[in-house]
Structure formats: C-alpha cells, structure tokens
Amino acid sequence: MAREAPGESTLRGSLAQMNIMDLLQSLEMGRKSCLLTISNSGEKCDMFFSEGQINHAVYGSTKGDDAVYKTMGWTGGSFQIDFTKSSSETTVTRSTQGLLMEGLRLLDESNRDAEVQA
C-alpha cells in the first residue's frame, strides 16, 4: 500500500498484495470510516465504512450486500481507500464479519458447482 502523497488521506494498493478479505477485516478491526473502492478489469465497487462496518456498497446498479459479494472472488485489480469520504446511506444489512462469512460460503458454493460441471 502506498499513500498518494505526504499528508494525503488516500491509500492505494494491489489486490494481488492484499486481497479483499484482508482489506475488509483490516478496516473492521481498525474501526475505520472511509470509502474503499475496488477496481478490476473495468469493473468497480464502492464500499463505505463507518466505524469498521460497511453501511453502503455500490457495484454498477447493484447495491448493498450483493454488491459486496460480487467482488469477493476478485484476485486481480486494485484498491483505493479514501479516509475523507463517507455515506449516510444504508444499503448493507449484515455486519462486515457477516458479509465475509456469507461471501466465503457463496464462493465455496460457486467453486463446488464449477467442479461438478467440469
């Protein structure tokens, strides 16, 4: 991860170096309030955190929990964390930990289905 410039409140990094699960857990454990933007192959998801909990997420026309789940399998791409941004909108229904657990379950299910079809 690298800061944009001295005194700036934005961090940037690669998902190859720090995956989505680790990012979400780090922001939760640090009780951070920020905007996490994840980008991969022209796709983008914005996740707004308040005190470590994701309260609003947007991926194209998808909002809330489903927007977060769509990014869980991304292994490539980049992220940006802006500590000056926030959202009062609430579209997410689970805790950050709940999103991680359900996201892992959905990923596992998807991988299992892919193996069965192969």
Phi and psi restraints in degrees (range 20) as a CNS / XPLOR table:
assign (resid 1 and name C) (resid 2 and name N)
       (resid 2 and name CA) (resid 2 and name C) 1.0 -138.6 20.0 2
assign (resid 2 and name N) (resid 2 and name CA)
       (resid 2 and name C) (resid 3 and name N) 1.0 139.6 20.0 2
assign (resid 2 and name C) (resid 3 and name N)
       (resid 3 and name CA) (resid 3 and name C) 1.0 -74.9 20.0 2
assign (resid 3 and name N) (resid 3 and name CA)
       (resid 3 and name C) (resid 4 and name N) 1.0 147.8 20.0 2
assign (resid 3 and name C) (resid 4 and name N)
       (resid 4 and name CA) (resid 4 and name C) 1.0 -62.9 20.0 2
assign (resid 4 and name N) (resid 4 and name CA)
       (resid 4 and name C) (resid 5 and name N) 1.0 -47.2 20.0 2
assign (resid 4 and name C) (resid 5 and name N)
       (resid 5 and name CA) (resid 5 and name C) 1.0 -162.1 20.0 2
assign (resid 5 and name N) (resid 5 and name CA)
       (resid 5 and name C) (resid 6 and name N) 1.0 159.0 20.0 2
assign (resid 5 and name C) (resid 6 and name N)
       (resid 6 and name CA) (resid 6 and name C) 1.0 -53.6 20.0 2
assign (resid 6 and name N) (resid 6 and name CA)
       (resid 6 and name C) (resid 7 and name N) 1.0 131.9 20.0 2
assign (resid 6 and name C) (resid 7 and name N)
       (resid 7 and name CA) (resid 7 and name C) 1.0 85.6 20.0 2
assign (resid 7 and name N) (resid 7 and name CA)
       (resid 7 and name C) (resid 8 and name N) 1.0 -9.8 20.0 2
assign (resid 7 and name C) (resid 8 and name N)
       (resid 8 and name CA) (resid 8 and name C) 1.0 -75.8 20.0 2
assign (resid 8 and name N) (resid 8 and name CA)
       (resid 8 and name C) (resid 9 and name N) 1.0 157.2 20.0 2
assign (resid 8 and name C) (resid 9 and name N)
       (resid 9 and name CA) (resid 9 and name C) 1.0 -109.7 20.0 2
assign (resid 9 and name N) (resid 9 and name CA)
       (resid 9 and name C) (resid 10 and name N) 1.0 25.7 20.0 2
assign (resid 9 and name C) (resid 10 and name N)
       (resid 10 and name CA) (resid 10 and name C) 1.0 -120.7 20.0 2
assign (resid 10 and name N) (resid 10 and name CA)
       (resid 10 and name C) (resid 11 and name N) 1.0 133.3 20.0 2
assign (resid 10 and name C) (resid 11 and name N)
       (resid 11 and name CA) (resid 11 and name C) 1.0 -113.4 20.0 2
assign (resid 11 and name N) (resid 11 and name CA)
       (resid 11 and name C) (resid 12 and name N) 1.0 144.2 20.0 2
assign (resid 11 and name C) (resid 12 and name N)
       (resid 12 and name CA) (resid 12 and name C) 1.0 -129.1 20.0 2
assign (resid 12 and name N) (resid 12 and name CA)
       (resid 12 and name C) (resid 13 and name N) 1.0 150.7 20.0 2
assign (resid 12 and name C) (resid 13 and name N)
       (resid 13 and name CA) (resid 13 and name C) 1.0 -166.3 20.0 2
assign (resid 13 and name N) (resid 13 and name CA)
       (resid 13 and name C) (resid 14 and name N) 1.0 178.3 20.0 2
assign (resid 13 and name C) (resid 14 and name N)
       (resid 14 and name CA) (resid 14 and name C) 1.0 -106.4 20.0 2
assign (resid 14 and name N) (resid 14 and name CA)
       (resid 14 and name C) (resid 15 and name N) 1.0 138.0 20.0 2
assign (resid 14 and name C) (resid 15 and name N)
       (resid 15 and name CA) (resid 15 and name C) 1.0 -68.3 20.0 2
assign (resid 15 and name N) (resid 15 and name CA)
       (resid 15 and name C) (resid 16 and name N) 1.0 -18.8 20.0 2
assign (resid 15 and name C) (resid 16 and name N)
       (resid 16 and name CA) (resid 16 and name C) 1.0 -69.5 20.0 2
assign (resid 16 and name N) (resid 16 and name CA)
       (resid 16 and name C) (resid 17 and name N) 1.0 -29.0 20.0 2
assign (resid 16 and name C) (resid 17 and name N)
       (resid 17 and name CA) (resid 17 and name C) 1.0 -91.2 20.0 2
assign (resid 17 and name N) (resid 17 and name CA)
       (resid 17 and name C) (resid 18 and name N) 1.0 -33.5 20.0 2
assign (resid 17 and name C) (resid 18 and name N)
       (resid 18 and name CA) (resid 18 and name C) 1.0 -141.4 20.0 2
assign (resid 18 and name N) (resid 18 and name CA)
       (resid 18 and name C) (resid 19 and name N) 1.0 107.6 20.0 2
assign (resid 18 and name C) (resid 19 and name N)
       (resid 19 and name CA) (resid 19 and name C) 1.0 -75.4 20.0 2
assign (resid 19 and name N) (resid 19 and name CA)
       (resid 19 and name C) (resid 20 and name N) 1.0 171.0 20.0 2
assign (resid 19 and name C) (resid 20 and name N)
       (resid 20 and name CA) (resid 20 and name C) 1.0 -60.4 20.0 2
assign (resid 20 and name N) (resid 20 and name CA)
       (resid 20 and name C) (resid 21 and name N) 1.0 -42.4 20.0 2
assign (resid 20 and name C) (resid 21 and name N)
       (resid 21 and name CA) (resid 21 and name C) 1.0 -58.5 20.0 2
assign (resid 21 and name N) (resid 21 and name CA)
       (resid 21 and name C) (resid 22 and name N) 1.0 -46.8 20.0 2
assign (resid 21 and name C) (resid 22 and name N)
       (resid 22 and name CA) (resid 22 and name C) 1.0 -63.9 20.0 2
assign (resid 22 and name N) (resid 22 and name CA)
       (resid 22 and name C) (resid 23 and name N) 1.0 -40.1 20.0 2
assign (resid 22 and name C) (resid 23 and name N)
       (resid 23 and name CA) (resid 23 and name C) 1.0 -60.3 20.0 2
assign (resid 23 and name N) (resid 23 and name CA)
       (resid 23 and name C) (resid 24 and name N) 1.0 -50.4 20.0 2
assign (resid 23 and name C) (resid 24 and name N)
       (resid 24 and name CA) (resid 24 and name C) 1.0 -61.7 20.0 2
assign (resid 24 and name N) (resid 24 and name CA)
       (resid 24 and name C) (resid 25 and name N) 1.0 -43.1 20.0 2
assign (resid 24 and name C) (resid 25 and name N)
       (resid 25 and name CA) (resid 25 and name C) 1.0 -65.4 20.0 2
assign (resid 25 and name N) (resid 25 and name CA)
       (resid 25 and name C) (resid 26 and name N) 1.0 -40.6 20.0 2
assign (resid 25 and name C) (resid 26 and name N)
       (resid 26 and name CA) (resid 26 and name C) 1.0 -63.8 20.0 2
assign (resid 26 and name N) (resid 26 and name CA)
       (resid 26 and name C) (resid 27 and name N) 1.0 -43.6 20.0 2
assign (resid 26 and name C) (resid 27 and name N)
       (resid 27 and name CA) (resid 27 and name C) 1.0 -67.8 20.0 2
assign (resid 27 and name N) (resid 27 and name CA)
       (resid 27 and name C) (resid 28 and name N) 1.0 -34.7 20.0 2
assign (resid 27 and name C) (resid 28 and name N)
       (resid 28 and name CA) (resid 28 and name C) 1.0 -68.0 20.0 2
assign (resid 28 and name N) (resid 28 and name CA)
       (resid 28 and name C) (resid 29 and name N) 1.0 -49.3 20.0 2
assign (resid 28 and name C) (resid 29 and name N)
       (resid 29 and name CA) (resid 29 and name C) 1.0 -63.0 20.0 2
assign (resid 29 and name N) (resid 29 and name CA)
       (resid 29 and name C) (resid 30 and name N) 1.0 -34.2 20.0 2
assign (resid 29 and name C) (resid 30 and name N)
       (resid 30 and name CA) (resid 30 and name C) 1.0 -83.4 20.0 2
assign (resid 30 and name N) (resid 30 and name CA)
       (resid 30 and name C) (resid 31 and name N) 1.0 0.2 20.0 2
assign (resid 30 and name C) (resid 31 and name N)
       (resid 31 and name CA) (resid 31 and name C) 1.0 50.8 20.0 2
assign (resid 31 and name N) (resid 31 and name CA)
       (resid 31 and name C) (resid 32 and name N) 1.0 44.8 20.0 2
assign (resid 31 and name C) (resid 32 and name N)
       (resid 32 and name CA) (resid 32 and name C) 1.0 -81.3 20.0 2
assign (resid 32 and name N) (resid 32 and name CA)
       (resid 32 and name C) (resid 33 and name N) 1.0 148.2 20.0 2
assign (resid 32 and name C) (resid 33 and name N)
       (resid 33 and name CA) (resid 33 and name C) 1.0 -115.7 20.0 2
assign (resid 33 and name N) (resid 33 and name CA)
       (resid 33 and name C) (resid 34 and name N) 1.0 120.2 20.0 2
assign (resid 33 and name C) (resid 34 and name N)
       (resid 34 and name CA) (resid 34 and name C) 1.0 -172.0 20.0 2
assign (resid 34 and name N) (resid 34 and name CA)
       (resid 34 and name C) (resid 35 and name N) 1.0 179.6 20.0 2
assign (resid 34 and name C) (resid 35 and name N)
       (resid 35 and name CA) (resid 35 and name C) 1.0 -113.7 20.0 2
assign (resid 35 and name N) (resid 35 and name CA)
       (resid 35 and name C) (resid 36 and name N) 1.0 120.9 20.0 2
assign (resid 35 and name C) (resid 36 and name N)
       (resid 36 and name CA) (resid 36 and name C) 1.0 -103.4 20.0 2
assign (resid 36 and name N) (resid 36 and name CA)
       (resid 36 and name C) (resid 37 and name N) 1.0 119.2 20.0 2
assign (resid 36 and name C) (resid 37 and name N)
       (resid 37 and name CA) (resid 37 and name C) 1.0 -110.8 20.0 2
assign (resid 37 and name N) (resid 37 and name CA)
       (resid 37 and name C) (resid 38 and name N) 1.0 124.1 20.0 2
assign (resid 37 and name C) (resid 38 and name N)
       (resid 38 and name CA) (resid 38 and name C) 1.0 -113.4 20.0 2
assign (resid 38 and name N) (resid 38 and name CA)
       (resid 38 and name C) (resid 39 and name N) 1.0 131.3 20.0 2
assign (resid 38 and name C) (resid 39 and name N)
       (resid 39 and name CA) (resid 39 and name C) 1.0 -127.4 20.0 2
assign (resid 39 and name N) (resid 39 and name CA)
       (resid 39 and name C) (resid 40 and name N) 1.0 141.1 20.0 2
assign (resid 39 and name C) (resid 40 and name N)
       (resid 40 and name CA) (resid 40 and name C) 1.0 -156.6 20.0 2
assign (resid 40 and name N) (resid 40 and name CA)
       (resid 40 and name C) (resid 41 and name N) 1.0 119.6 20.0 2
assign (resid 40 and name C) (resid 41 and name N)
       (resid 41 and name CA) (resid 41 and name C) 1.0 49.6 20.0 2
assign (resid 41 and name N) (resid 41 and name CA)
       (resid 41 and name C) (resid 42 and name N) 1.0 47.2 20.0 2
assign (resid 41 and name C) (resid 42 and name N)
       (resid 42 and name CA) (resid 42 and name C) 1.0 82.6 20.0 2
assign (resid 42 and name N) (resid 42 and name CA)
       (resid 42 and name C) (resid 43 and name N) 1.0 -7.3 20.0 2
assign (resid 42 and name C) (resid 43 and name N)
       (resid 43 and name CA) (resid 43 and name C) 1.0 -93.4 20.0 2
assign (resid 43 and name N) (resid 43 and name CA)
       (resid 43 and name C) (resid 44 and name N) 1.0 152.7 20.0 2
assign (resid 43 and name C) (resid 44 and name N)
       (resid 44 and name CA) (resid 44 and name C) 1.0 -146.4 20.0 2
assign (resid 44 and name N) (resid 44 and name CA)
       (resid 44 and name C) (resid 45 and name N) 1.0 141.2 20.0 2
assign (resid 44 and name C) (resid 45 and name N)
       (resid 45 and name CA) (resid 45 and name C) 1.0 -132.2 20.0 2
assign (resid 45 and name N) (resid 45 and name CA)
       (resid 45 and name C) (resid 46 and name N) 1.0 130.3 20.0 2
assign (resid 45 and name C) (resid 46 and name N)
       (resid 46 and name CA) (resid 46 and name C) 1.0 -105.1 20.0 2
assign (resid 46 and name N) (resid 46 and name CA)
       (resid 46 and name C) (resid 47 and name N) 1.0 127.5 20.0 2
assign (resid 46 and name C) (resid 47 and name N)
       (resid 47 and name CA) (resid 47 and name C) 1.0 -122.9 20.0 2
assign (resid 47 and name N) (resid 47 and name CA)
       (resid 47 and name C) (resid 48 and name N) 1.0 122.3 20.0 2
assign (resid 47 and name C) (resid 48 and name N)
       (resid 48 and name CA) (resid 48 and name C) 1.0 -98.2 20.0 2
assign (resid 48 and name N) (resid 48 and name CA)
       (resid 48 and name C) (resid 49 and name N) 1.0 129.4 20.0 2
assign (resid 48 and name C) (resid 49 and name N)
       (resid 49 and name CA) (resid 49 and name C) 1.0 -108.9 20.0 2
assign (resid 49 and name N) (resid 49 and name CA)
       (resid 49 and name C) (resid 50 and name N) 1.0 144.4 20.0 2
assign (resid 49 and name C) (resid 50 and name N)
       (resid 50 and name CA) (resid 50 and name C) 1.0 -133.9 20.0 2
assign (resid 50 and name N) (resid 50 and name CA)
       (resid 50 and name C) (resid 51 and name N) 1.0 115.0 20.0 2
assign (resid 50 and name C) (resid 51 and name N)
       (resid 51 and name CA) (resid 51 and name C) 1.0 53.1 20.0 2
assign (resid 51 and name N) (resid 51 and name CA)
       (resid 51 and name C) (resid 52 and name N) 1.0 39.6 20.0 2
assign (resid 51 and name C) (resid 52 and name N)
       (resid 52 and name CA) (resid 52 and name C) 1.0 87.9 20.0 2
assign (resid 52 and name N) (resid 52 and name CA)
       (resid 52 and name C) (resid 53 and name N) 1.0 -5.6 20.0 2
assign (resid 52 and name C) (resid 53 and name N)
       (resid 53 and name CA) (resid 53 and name C) 1.0 -109.0 20.0 2
assign (resid 53 and name N) (resid 53 and name CA)
       (resid 53 and name C) (resid 54 and name N) 1.0 134.8 20.0 2
assign (resid 53 and name C) (resid 54 and name N)
       (resid 54 and name CA) (resid 54 and name C) 1.0 -74.4 20.0 2
assign (resid 54 and name N) (resid 54 and name CA)
       (resid 54 and name C) (resid 55 and name N) 1.0 121.3 20.0 2
assign (resid 54 and name C) (resid 55 and name N)
       (resid 55 and name CA) (resid 55 and name C) 1.0 -107.1 20.0 2
assign (resid 55 and name N) (resid 55 and name CA)
       (resid 55 and name C) (resid 56 and name N) 1.0 -19.6 20.0 2
assign (resid 55 and name C) (resid 56 and name N)
       (resid 56 and name CA) (resid 56 and name C) 1.0 -151.5 20.0 2
assign (resid 56 and name N) (resid 56 and name CA)
       (resid 56 and name C) (resid 57 and name N) 1.0 133.7 20.0 2
assign (resid 56 and name C) (resid 57 and name N)
       (resid 57 and name CA) (resid 57 and name C) 1.0 -139.5 20.0 2
assign (resid 57 and name N) (resid 57 and name CA)
       (resid 57 and name C) (resid 58 and name N) 1.0 141.0 20.0 2
assign (resid 57 and name C) (resid 58 and name N)
       (resid 58 and name CA) (resid 58 and name C) 1.0 -136.1 20.0 2
assign (resid 58 and name N) (resid 58 and name CA)
       (resid 58 and name C) (resid 59 and name N) 1.0 127.8 20.0 2
assign (resid 58 and name C) (resid 59 and name N)
       (resid 59 and name CA) (resid 59 and name C) 1.0 -133.2 20.0 2
assign (resid 59 and name N) (resid 59 and name CA)
       (resid 59 and name C) (resid 60 and name N) 1.0 98.0 20.0 2
assign (resid 59 and name C) (resid 60 and name N)
       (resid 60 and name CA) (resid 60 and name C) 1.0 61.1 20.0 2
assign (resid 60 and name N) (resid 60 and name CA)
       (resid 60 and name C) (resid 61 and name N) 1.0 -123.8 20.0 2
assign (resid 60 and name C) (resid 61 and name N)
       (resid 61 and name CA) (resid 61 and name C) 1.0 -90.5 20.0 2
assign (resid 61 and name N) (resid 61 and name CA)
       (resid 61 and name C) (resid 62 and name N) 1.0 -2.5 20.0 2
assign (resid 61 and name C) (resid 62 and name N)
       (resid 62 and name CA) (resid 62 and name C) 1.0 -90.3 20.0 2
assign (resid 62 and name N) (resid 62 and name CA)
       (resid 62 and name C) (resid 63 and name N) 1.0 134.7 20.0 2
assign (resid 62 and name C) (resid 63 and name N)
       (resid 63 and name CA) (resid 63 and name C) 1.0 -126.1 20.0 2
assign (resid 63 and name N) (resid 63 and name CA)
       (resid 63 and name C) (resid 64 and name N) 1.0 162.6 20.0 2
assign (resid 63 and name C) (resid 64 and name N)
       (resid 64 and name CA) (resid 64 and name C) 1.0 77.4 20.0 2
assign (resid 64 and name N) (resid 64 and name CA)
       (resid 64 and name C) (resid 65 and name N) 1.0 -150.0 20.0 2
assign (resid 64 and name C) (resid 65 and name N)
       (resid 65 and name CA) (resid 65 and name C) 1.0 -52.7 20.0 2
assign (resid 65 and name N) (resid 65 and name CA)
       (resid 65 and name C) (resid 66 and name N) 1.0 -45.7 20.0 2
assign (resid 65 and name C) (resid 66 and name N)
       (resid 66 and name CA) (resid 66 and name C) 1.0 -61.2 20.0 2
assign (resid 66 and name N) (resid 66 and name CA)
       (resid 66 and name C) (resid 67 and name N) 1.0 -34.0 20.0 2
assign (resid 66 and name C) (resid 67 and name N)
       (resid 67 and name CA) (resid 67 and name C) 1.0 -63.0 20.0 2
assign (resid 67 and name N) (resid 67 and name CA)
       (resid 67 and name C) (resid 68 and name N) 1.0 -41.0 20.0 2
assign (resid 67 and name C) (resid 68 and name N)
       (resid 68 and name CA) (resid 68 and name C) 1.0 -66.5 20.0 2
assign (resid 68 and name N) (resid 68 and name CA)
       (resid 68 and name C) (resid 69 and name N) 1.0 -46.3 20.0 2
assign (resid 68 and name C) (resid 69 and name N)
       (resid 69 and name CA) (resid 69 and name C) 1.0 -59.5 20.0 2
assign (resid 69 and name N) (resid 69 and name CA)
       (resid 69 and name C) (resid 70 and name N) 1.0 -33.8 20.0 2
assign (resid 69 and name C) (resid 70 and name N)
       (resid 70 and name CA) (resid 70 and name C) 1.0 -64.2 20.0 2
assign (resid 70 and name N) (resid 70 and name CA)
       (resid 70 and name C) (resid 71 and name N) 1.0 -21.7 20.0 2
assign (resid 70 and name C) (resid 71 and name N)
       (resid 71 and name CA) (resid 71 and name C) 1.0 -96.6 20.0 2
assign (resid 71 and name N) (resid 71 and name CA)
       (resid 71 and name C) (resid 72 and name N) 1.0 -11.8 20.0 2
assign (resid 71 and name C) (resid 72 and name N)
       (resid 72 and name CA) (resid 72 and name C) 1.0 -58.5 20.0 2
assign (resid 72 and name N) (resid 72 and name CA)
       (resid 72 and name C) (resid 73 and name N) 1.0 -29.1 20.0 2
assign (resid 72 and name C) (resid 73 and name N)
       (resid 73 and name CA) (resid 73 and name C) 1.0 -89.1 20.0 2
assign (resid 73 and name N) (resid 73 and name CA)
       (resid 73 and name C) (resid 74 and name N) 1.0 -2.6 20.0 2
assign (resid 73 and name C) (resid 74 and name N)
       (resid 74 and name CA) (resid 74 and name C) 1.0 -68.0 20.0 2
assign (resid 74 and name N) (resid 74 and name CA)
       (resid 74 and name C) (resid 75 and name N) 1.0 126.8 20.0 2
assign (resid 74 and name C) (resid 75 and name N)
       (resid 75 and name CA) (resid 75 and name C) 1.0 -111.5 20.0 2
assign (resid 75 and name N) (resid 75 and name CA)
       (resid 75 and name C) (resid 76 and name N) 1.0 -17.6 20.0 2
assign (resid 75 and name C) (resid 76 and name N)
       (resid 76 and name CA) (resid 76 and name C) 1.0 -114.3 20.0 2
assign (resid 76 and name N) (resid 76 and name CA)
       (resid 76 and name C) (resid 77 and name N) 1.0 171.4 20.0 2
assign (resid 76 and name C) (resid 77 and name N)
       (resid 77 and name CA) (resid 77 and name C) 1.0 111.0 20.0 2
assign (resid 77 and name N) (resid 77 and name CA)
       (resid 77 and name C) (resid 78 and name N) 1.0 -163.1 20.0 2
assign (resid 77 and name C) (resid 78 and name N)
       (resid 78 and name CA) (resid 78 and name C) 1.0 -141.7 20.0 2
assign (resid 78 and name N) (resid 78 and name CA)
       (resid 78 and name C) (resid 79 and name N) 1.0 167.8 20.0 2
assign (resid 78 and name C) (resid 79 and name N)
       (resid 79 and name CA) (resid 79 and name C) 1.0 -136.2 20.0 2
assign (resid 79 and name N) (resid 79 and name CA)
       (resid 79 and name C) (resid 80 and name N) 1.0 157.8 20.0 2
assign (resid 79 and name C) (resid 80 and name N)
       (resid 80 and name CA) (resid 80 and name C) 1.0 -140.4 20.0 2
assign (resid 80 and name N) (resid 80 and name CA)
       (resid 80 and name C) (resid 81 and name N) 1.0 133.2 20.0 2
assign (resid 80 and name C) (resid 81 and name N)
       (resid 81 and name CA) (resid 81 and name C) 1.0 -116.8 20.0 2
assign (resid 81 and name N) (resid 81 and name CA)
       (resid 81 and name C) (resid 82 and name N) 1.0 121.9 20.0 2
assign (resid 81 and name C) (resid 82 and name N)
       (resid 82 and name CA) (resid 82 and name C) 1.0 -113.9 20.0 2
assign (resid 82 and name N) (resid 82 and name CA)
       (resid 82 and name C) (resid 83 and name N) 1.0 110.4 20.0 2
assign (resid 82 and name C) (resid 83 and name N)
       (resid 83 and name CA) (resid 83 and name C) 1.0 -79.4 20.0 2
assign (resid 83 and name N) (resid 83 and name CA)
       (resid 83 and name C) (resid 84 and name N) 1.0 -0.4 20.0 2
assign (resid 83 and name C) (resid 84 and name N)
       (resid 84 and name CA) (resid 84 and name C) 1.0 -98.8 20.0 2
assign (resid 84 and name N) (resid 84 and name CA)
       (resid 84 and name C) (resid 85 and name N) 1.0 -8.4 20.0 2
assign (resid 84 and name C) (resid 85 and name N)
       (resid 85 and name CA) (resid 85 and name C) 1.0 -100.7 20.0 2
assign (resid 85 and name N) (resid 85 and name CA)
       (resid 85 and name C) (resid 86 and name N) 1.0 146.7 20.0 2
assign (resid 85 and name C) (resid 86 and name N)
       (resid 86 and name CA) (resid 86 and name C) 1.0 -152.7 20.0 2
assign (resid 86 and name N) (resid 86 and name CA)
       (resid 86 and name C) (resid 87 and name N) 1.0 169.8 20.0 2
assign (resid 86 and name C) (resid 87 and name N)
       (resid 87 and name CA) (resid 87 and name C) 1.0 -140.9 20.0 2
assign (resid 87 and name N) (resid 87 and name CA)
       (resid 87 and name C) (resid 88 and name N) 1.0 137.2 20.0 2
assign (resid 87 and name C) (resid 88 and name N)
       (resid 88 and name CA) (resid 88 and name C) 1.0 -89.9 20.0 2
assign (resid 88 and name N) (resid 88 and name CA)
       (resid 88 and name C) (resid 89 and name N) 1.0 -7.3 20.0 2
assign (resid 88 and name C) (resid 89 and name N)
       (resid 89 and name CA) (resid 89 and name C) 1.0 -72.2 20.0 2
assign (resid 89 and name N) (resid 89 and name CA)
       (resid 89 and name C) (resid 90 and name N) 1.0 140.3 20.0 2
assign (resid 89 and name C) (resid 90 and name N)
       (resid 90 and name CA) (resid 90 and name C) 1.0 -121.4 20.0 2
assign (resid 90 and name N) (resid 90 and name CA)
       (resid 90 and name C) (resid 91 and name N) 1.0 109.4 20.0 2
assign (resid 90 and name C) (resid 91 and name N)
       (resid 91 and name CA) (resid 91 and name C) 1.0 -119.1 20.0 2
assign (resid 91 and name N) (resid 91 and name CA)
       (resid 91 and name C) (resid 92 and name N) 1.0 -11.9 20.0 2
assign (resid 91 and name C) (resid 92 and name N)
       (resid 92 and name CA) (resid 92 and name C) 1.0 -93.8 20.0 2
assign (resid 92 and name N) (resid 92 and name CA)
       (resid 92 and name C) (resid 93 and name N) 1.0 135.2 20.0 2
assign (resid 92 and name C) (resid 93 and name N)
       (resid 93 and name CA) (resid 93 and name C) 1.0 -103.7 20.0 2
assign (resid 93 and name N) (resid 93 and name CA)
       (resid 93 and name C) (resid 94 and name N) 1.0 -14.2 20.0 2
assign (resid 93 and name C) (resid 94 and name N)
       (resid 94 and name CA) (resid 94 and name C) 1.0 -110.1 20.0 2
assign (resid 94 and name N) (resid 94 and name CA)
       (resid 94 and name C) (resid 95 and name N) 1.0 161.6 20.0 2
assign (resid 94 and name C) (resid 95 and name N)
       (resid 95 and name CA) (resid 95 and name C) 1.0 -69.4 20.0 2
assign (resid 95 and name N) (resid 95 and name CA)
       (resid 95 and name C) (resid 96 and name N) 1.0 164.8 20.0 2
assign (resid 95 and name C) (resid 96 and name N)
       (resid 96 and name CA) (resid 96 and name C) 1.0 -57.8 20.0 2
assign (resid 96 and name N) (resid 96 and name CA)
       (resid 96 and name C) (resid 97 and name N) 1.0 -43.2 20.0 2
assign (resid 96 and name C) (resid 97 and name N)
       (resid 97 and name CA) (resid 97 and name C) 1.0 -63.4 20.0 2
assign (resid 97 and name N) (resid 97 and name CA)
       (resid 97 and name C) (resid 98 and name N) 1.0 -40.7 20.0 2
assign (resid 97 and name C) (resid 98 and name N)
       (resid 98 and name CA) (resid 98 and name C) 1.0 -63.0 20.0 2
assign (resid 98 and name N) (resid 98 and name CA)
       (resid 98 and name C) (resid 99 and name N) 1.0 -39.9 20.0 2
assign (resid 98 and name C) (resid 99 and name N)
       (resid 99 and name CA) (resid 99 and name C) 1.0 -63.7 20.0 2
assign (resid 99 and name N) (resid 99 and name CA)
       (resid 99 and name C) (resid 100 and name N) 1.0 -41.7 20.0 2
assign (resid 99 and name C) (resid 100 and name N)
       (resid 100 and name CA) (resid 100 and name C) 1.0 -62.7 20.0 2
assign (resid 100 and name N) (resid 100 and name CA)
       (resid 100 and name C) (resid 101 and name N) 1.0 -46.1 20.0 2
assign (resid 100 and name C) (resid 101 and name N)
       (resid 101 and name CA) (resid 101 and name C) 1.0 -63.4 20.0 2
assign (resid 101 and name N) (resid 101 and name CA)
       (resid 101 and name C) (resid 102 and name N) 1.0 -46.7 20.0 2
assign (resid 101 and name C) (resid 102 and name N)
       (resid 102 and name CA) (resid 102 and name C) 1.0 -68.2 20.0 2
assign (resid 102 and name N) (resid 102 and name CA)
       (resid 102 and name C) (resid 103 and name N) 1.0 -38.3 20.0 2
assign (resid 102 and name C) (resid 103 and name N)
       (resid 103 and name CA) (resid 103 and name C) 1.0 -61.2 20.0 2
assign (resid 103 and name N) (resid 103 and name CA)
       (resid 103 and name C) (resid 104 and name N) 1.0 -41.9 20.0 2
assign (resid 103 and name C) (resid 104 and name N)
       (resid 104 and name CA) (resid 104 and name C) 1.0 -64.9 20.0 2
assign (resid 104 and name N) (resid 104 and name CA)
       (resid 104 and name C) (resid 105 and name N) 1.0 -39.8 20.0 2
assign (resid 104 and name C) (resid 105 and name N)
       (resid 105 and name CA) (resid 105 and name C) 1.0 -62.6 20.0 2
assign (resid 105 and name N) (resid 105 and name CA)
       (resid 105 and name C) (resid 106 and name N) 1.0 -46.0 20.0 2
assign (resid 105 and name C) (resid 106 and name N)
       (resid 106 and name CA) (resid 106 and name C) 1.0 -63.8 20.0 2
assign (resid 106 and name N) (resid 106 and name CA)
       (resid 106 and name C) (resid 107 and name N) 1.0 -39.6 20.0 2
assign (resid 106 and name C) (resid 107 and name N)
       (resid 107 and name CA) (resid 107 and name C) 1.0 -63.0 20.0 2
assign (resid 107 and name N) (resid 107 and name CA)
       (resid 107 and name C) (resid 108 and name N) 1.0 -44.6 20.0 2
assign (resid 107 and name C) (resid 108 and name N)
       (resid 108 and name CA) (resid 108 and name C) 1.0 -61.4 20.0 2
assign (resid 108 and name N) (resid 108 and name CA)
       (resid 108 and name C) (resid 109 and name N) 1.0 -44.5 20.0 2
assign (resid 108 and name C) (resid 109 and name N)
       (resid 109 and name CA) (resid 109 and name C) 1.0 -61.8 20.0 2
assign (resid 109 and name N) (resid 109 and name CA)
       (resid 109 and name C) (resid 110 and name N) 1.0 -44.1 20.0 2
assign (resid 109 and name C) (resid 110 and name N)
       (resid 110 and name CA) (resid 110 and name C) 1.0 -63.1 20.0 2
assign (resid 110 and name N) (resid 110 and name CA)
       (resid 110 and name C) (resid 111 and name N) 1.0 -43.0 20.0 2
assign (resid 110 and name C) (resid 111 and name N)
       (resid 111 and name CA) (resid 111 and name C) 1.0 -64.8 20.0 2
assign (resid 111 and name N) (resid 111 and name CA)
       (resid 111 and name C) (resid 112 and name N) 1.0 -39.7 20.0 2
assign (resid 111 and name C) (resid 112 and name N)
       (resid 112 and name CA) (resid 112 and name C) 1.0 -65.2 20.0 2
assign (resid 112 and name N) (resid 112 and name CA)
       (resid 112 and name C) (resid 113 and name N) 1.0 -43.0 20.0 2
assign (resid 112 and name C) (resid 113 and name N)
       (resid 113 and name CA) (resid 113 and name C) 1.0 -62.8 20.0 2
assign (resid 113 and name N) (resid 113 and name CA)
       (resid 113 and name C) (resid 114 and name N) 1.0 -38.3 20.0 2
assign (resid 113 and name C) (resid 114 and name N)
       (resid 114 and name CA) (resid 114 and name C) 1.0 -66.7 20.0 2
assign (resid 114 and name N) (resid 114 and name CA)
       (resid 114 and name C) (resid 115 and name N) 1.0 -37.5 20.0 2
assign (resid 114 and name C) (resid 115 and name N)
       (resid 115 and name CA) (resid 115 and name C) 1.0 -66.7 20.0 2
assign (resid 115 and name N) (resid 115 and name CA)
       (resid 115 and name C) (resid 116 and name N) 1.0 -39.9 20.0 2
assign (resid 115 and name C) (resid 116 and name N)
       (resid 116 and name CA) (resid 116 and name C) 1.0 -64.3 20.0 2
assign (resid 116 and name N) (resid 116 and name CA)
       (resid 116 and name C) (resid 117 and name N) 1.0 -39.5 20.0 2
assign (resid 116 and name C) (resid 117 and name N)
       (resid 117 and name CA) (resid 117 and name C) 1.0 -74.2 20.0 2
assign (resid 117 and name N) (resid 117 and name CA)
       (resid 117 and name C) (resid 118 and name N) 1.0 -23.7 20.0 2
